[in-house]
């Protein structure tokens, strides 16, 4: 499934940045659990939220950096097949 599909890598990158920025409410450069929960309208149960964080948070600091976010989004979007 291509959520942010675009043949233009620059356009796809811009979409990733816009989505990350929308979730990073405090503009810290990281998405924490509270910001992610609010971004998902507080409807995702805590256990599932923890699982989502684990998928994105590769360095284990409990926050999602833009690079971590972009790597997972590319896989979801089909843009990271050879990356």
Secondary structure, 3 states (H helix, E strand, C coil): CCCCCCCCHHHHHHHHHHHHHHHCCCCCCEECHHHHHHHCCCCCCHHHHHHHHHHHCCCCCCCEEHHHHHHHHHHHHCCCCCC
